[in-house]
Amino acid sequence: MSTDVSSPHASPPATSAAPARRGSLLHRIANSFVLRRLVRSAFVIWVVATGVFLLVRLLPGNPVDVYINQQISLYGKTYDQAAAEAQVYFRFDPSASIFEQYGGYLLGLLRGDLGTSITTPGVTVTEKIAQYLPWTLYSVGLALIISISIGLLLGMIMAYRRGGIIDNLVTVIGSTFHAIPNYLLAILIVVVGAVQLGVIDYARMRGNISPGLEPELSLRFLSDIGYHATLPMLTYILTTAGTWALIMKSSTTQVLGEDYVTVAKARGLKDVRIQSDYVGRNALLPLIAQIATQAGFVVGGAIFVEQTFSYEGVGLLLFESINTRDYPTIQGVLLVVTITVVLANLAADLVNAALDPRIRLGAGGAA
């Protein structure tokens, strides 16, 4: 008995819907907001990693040359003696082609291997970063939290009391400290506070921890590392808190002029609810990306600030690595900074998209 394929009740071929479903799936993937951000982030990391690899090799000299020159100038050795020691001491081969070095560099990154430090053989770059990173996260991270909190609070007060004493005072002080580079302010703190006025015990406050004190979870240890981190944190807070206040003031002032705030006031809502639910939340939204970016730069620290206070963070590690031309360590630190900033911006994009779906839809992307 034959089947009438022309019957209107006949089932369509099983393969007819598959291309449509496949096309729909591929279309959704191609237009996915999250996927596009992930691909863009990966591309940025690759570009920066390649740029860092090339830039560090443009520095004058290489680790072997720096070591040889130090041995000759400091210890009076001949060039041949210093070169022979460098050949034993270093694993770095300056005669290797740039393509061989780049290929090994990328293969190592794909394996999650940042390489081995040239100046300290046997110590991996990951181990060196892990040794210095917690101190930078503590000092700069805590300072960032304090700075943002103070700045956002002052910014809202300035917006509600425009033209008042607080507004004018914070504007002048914030603009002044914002114009001073943090490394210059660090030097001024040492020269004025420690040398001229003598109110800062700079000799005791240098470093990360007091000599002889072992790391432990105790009030004594926590107070000691807080004492040593005071000057770097003070530098970061003074140079950034005023900036956050001015940014928050501008954003809050703009939100106060919106129609929904006027309607909320007309409905008789309490000022506290209007300030938190209507003004504060919407004024903070444009600042999320900037806060995330600053949080990303926490890992980078501040090279000259940490050097001024002899604070052994990632910034000081980067400074010392540049001086000794420790290529793997320079690449590793800058790559960690880059990844942190990229991930922070990615998180900001996702948070903004979650809070405001218009961002996701405006980009033509799916959830």
CORKANOR-V234786 format. One record per pair of residues at least 6 apart in sequence whose ideal C-beta (glycine too) atoms are under 7 Angstrom apart, sorted by the first residue. I is the first residue (numbers start at 0). J is the second residue. If there is no record, write none. Layout:
BEGIN
I_J / I_J
END
This chain:
BEGIN
3_9 / 27_365 / 28_34 / 30_363 / 30_364 / 30_365 / 31_364 / 31_365 / 32_352 / 32_359 / 32_362 / 32_364 / 32_365 / 32_366 / 33_349 / 35_364 / 36_345 / 36_348 / 40_341 / 40_345 / 43_341 / 44_337 / 44_338 / 44_341 / 47_337 / 48_108 / 48_334 / 51_330 / 51_333 / 51_334 / 52_101 / 52_104 / 52_330 / 55_326 / 55_329 / 55_330 / 58_324 / 60_324 / 61_93 / 61_324 / 62_89 / 62_91 / 62_117 / 62_118 / 62_323 / 62_324 / 62_325 / 62_326 / 63_85 / 63_89 / 63_91 / 63_93 / 65_323 / 65_324 / 66_85 / 66_88 / 66_89 / 67_78 / 67_81 / 67_82 / 67_85 / 70_76 / 70_81 / 70_84 / 71_78 / 71_81 / 88_120 / 89_117 / 90_115 / 90_117 / 90_120 / 91_117 / 107_113 / 107_114 / 113_123 / 113_124 / 113_125 / 113_327 / 113_331 / 114_124 / 114_327 / 114_331 / 115_122 / 115_123 / 115_124 / 115_327 / 116_122 / 116_124 / 116_127 / 116_325 / 116_327 / 116_328 / 117_325 / 117_326 / 117_327 / 118_323 / 118_325 / 124_327 / 124_328 / 124_331 / 127_316 / 127_328 / 128_313 / 128_331 / 128_332 / 128_335 / 131_311 / 131_312 / 131_313 / 131_316 / 132_298 / 132_313 / 134_207 / 134_310 / 134_311 / 134_312 / 135_297 / 135_298 / 135_300 / 135_312 / 135_313 / 135_314 / 136_297 / 137_224 / 137_228 / 138_228 / 138_231 / 138_232 / 138_310 / 138_312 / 139_235 / 139_297 / 139_300 / 140_297 / 141_232 / 142_232 / 142_235 / 142_236 / 143_235 / 143_293 / 143_294 / 143_297 / 145_236 / 146_235 / 146_236 / 146_239 / 146_240 / 146_243 / 147_243 / 147_290 / 149_240 / 150_240 / 150_242 / 150_243 / 150_244 / 150_247 / 151_243 / 151_247 / 153_169 / 153_244 / 154_243 / 154_244 / 154_245 / 154_246 / 154_247 / 154_248 / 154_251 / 155_247 / 155_251 / 155_279 / 156_165 / 157_165 / 157_166 / 157_169 / 157_244 / 157_248 / 158_248 / 158_251 / 158_252 / 158_255 / 160_166 / 169_241 / 169_244 / 170_245 / 172_241 / 173_241 / 173_242 / 173_244 / 173_245 / 174_241 / 176_237 / 176_238 / 176_241 / 177_238 / 177_241 / 177_242 / 179_238 / 181_234 / 181_235 / 181_238 / 181_301 / 181_304 / 182_301 / 182_303 / 182_304 / 182_307 / 184_234 / 184_237 / 184_238 / 185_234 / 185_303 / 185_304 / 185_307 / 185_308 / 186_307 / 188_230 / 188_234 / 189_201 / 189_307 / 192_198 / 192_199 / 193_199 / 193_201 / 204_226 / 204_227 / 204_229 / 204_230 / 205_308 / 205_309 / 206_227 / 206_309 / 206_310 / 206_311 / 207_224 / 207_227 / 207_310 / 207_311 / 208_223 / 208_224 / 208_227 / 209_223 / 212_220 / 212_223 / 214_220 / 230_308 / 231_304 / 231_305 / 231_308 / 231_310 / 234_304 / 246_286 / 247_282 / 247_286 / 250_282 / 250_285 / 250_286 / 251_278 / 251_282 / 254_260 / 254_278 / 254_281 / 254_282 / 255_278 / 259_277 / 260_273 / 260_277 / 260_278 / 263_273 / 263_277 / 264_273 / 284_354 / 284_355 / 287_347 / 287_350 / 287_351 / 288_344 / 288_347 / 288_351 / 291_343 / 291_344 / 291_346 / 291_347 / 292_340 / 292_343 / 292_344 / 294_343 / 295_339 / 295_340 / 295_343 / 295_344 / 296_340 / 298_313 / 298_335 / 298_336 / 298_339 / 299_313 / 299_314 / 299_336 / 300_312 / 300_313 / 300_314 / 301_314 / 302_314 / 302_317 / 302_318 / 304_314 / 305_312 / 305_314 / 305_315 / 306_315 / 306_318 / 313_332 / 316_328 / 316_332 / 317_329 / 317_332 / 320_328 / 320_329 / 320_332 / 321_329 / 351_358 / 352_358 / 352_359 / 359_366
END
